[in-house]
Each structure stands twice: as C-alpha cells, then as structure tokens.
C-alpha cells in the first residue's frame, strides 16, 4: 500500500502539530469552564480555538495551493 503524500514541509508540519497540541489544551480548558458555569471564559477560549483552527487550515491550504 502506497504512503499518502504529505504536501507540508517539516516546518509546516511542526506548526500544525504545535497548533493541534494547543487546541487540545484549549478544548480541555473550555470544557472545564463550561462545567464550572463560566460562560465568559468558555466563550473567550472558543475564540482562541476558532483562531487556531483558522491558522491550521490556512497552513494546509497554503501548502497545497503552493504546488508542493
């Protein structure tokens, strides 16, 4: 079975992995905030999550559009 081609450079993969690690932390913190009834904190964390998701997706889109 052939290995899938990864269009990301090692640096881009590292960036995506860093973002994904941070996303995991933020999802945990958001869950804790929701459990504690702290809606303001949960919303702020969701904003950070949304921004990181945009960054991650932008890296992937840029990498594939760059013809790599």
N, C-alpha and C positions, 0 to 999 in steps of 0.2 A: 504494500500500500504506500502510495507516494505521500511525502510530508507536505502539508499545506505551505504555500509560500507566504512569508510574513513580510509585507511591504515596509515595515517600520525599521528604521536604523536602530542600532543598540541604544543610542541616546534617547530616541523617541520611545522605545520600549521601556527604558528606565523611567522616563517621565510618566508614562501611562501607569506603570506599576506603583510609583510613588503616589499618584493621584488615587489609584484604587485602594491603596493602604489607608490613605487619609479618609476616603469615602467610608470605609468600614468603620473607622473610629467615629466619624460624624453620625453614621446611622445608629450606632450604639448610643451615643450621647443624646441623639434626638429621641430614641426610644425611652431612655431614662427620663428625659424632660417630659415626655407625654405621660409616662407612668406617674410622675410627680405632680402632674397637673399644671406644669409650667409652659403654657401655650406660647408665650412670648419667646422663650428660649427655643422651643421646638421650631417655631417659625424662622427664627434667626439661623438656626442650624440648617433648616431646609433651604434657605437662601444660599448658604455656603455649599451645600450638596449640589444644588442646581448649577451653581457657577463651576464647580469642579467637573460635573458631568459635561457641561458645555466645552470646557477646556480639553477634556479627554476626547470628546467627539471631534473637536477641531483638529487635534493632532492626527487622529486617524484619517479624517477627510483630507487634510493637507498632504499626508503621506501618500495616500492612494492617488490623489489628483496630481501629485508631483511626478508621476510616471515611474515610480520606483518599482 
